[in-house]
Amino acid sequence: MTVDAETAFVRKYIDFLKQLNLYLNHFPRHEKYALCQSIRQDAYNVFDLMVEGQKRYYKKTSLSNMDVQFEQLKAKILLAYHLGYFEFKDGKTDEKNPTTMSEKRFAVLSRIADELGRMIGGWIKKVKEENQW
């Protein structure tokens, strides 16, 4: 991954984190310190592994761990969607259009996560081609 690609990846991931944190702040109160915190921690762990992958000469372990952690993060976001936690606004179910809001929030996160997943895959492929794997 070139320096420009790494910078684009970091920027895209920061945008993802900002959006994710905004939505997590609206989760129901009983999930603030359970699934919500787990999703947030996974997101920060992926960010840490991203920086580690940029700085290490041998990137195999860092990139493999980042790929696995990112898949765990996506699975937890999917779980939160199926549990209906994206329907909440300020800890309470939004009475107006809970399903539409939930689907919109999940679609936004999914779209960005898919793009980030492709970027991670491309980074791994490039490192394999450079025989640093």
Secondary structure, 3 states (H helix, E strand, C coil): CCHHHHHHHHHHHHHHHHHHHHHHCCCCHHHCCCHHHHHHHHHHHHHHHHHHHHHCCCCHHHHHHHHHHHHHHHHHHHHHHHCCHHHEECCEECCCCHHHHHHHHHHHHHHHHHHHHHHHHHHHHHHHHCCCC
